[in-house]
Amino acid sequence: MIVSLLALLFVVLIIVLICKGCSGRTDALAGKWDFDGTTAYEFDGKGSGAMLLILADYDFTYEIKDNQLSRRMPICSSYRKSSND
């Protein structure tokens, strides 16, 4: 009885871990990071982000490869009025 209960718990644990691993994964940068009190960076955890300034926000894309962060901001970056007002 105890062995079959432990086996059932083990199977349930494996299913939960598989489901968690298959869910929408985000990278370690996900969230908002304050740079200097005036500038912050926001990362969605899936390759898109924004540089948040006092008066404007600028969108960018990023990639993490071999523990290196590459950020690409278009020459005419998407500008939107800051929500920090």
Buried (B, 14 or more C-beta within 10 A) or exposed (E): EEEEEEEEEEEEEEEEEEEEEEEEEEBEBBEEEEEEEEEBBBBBBEBEBBBBBEEBBBBBEBEEEEEEEEEEBEEEBEEEEBEEE
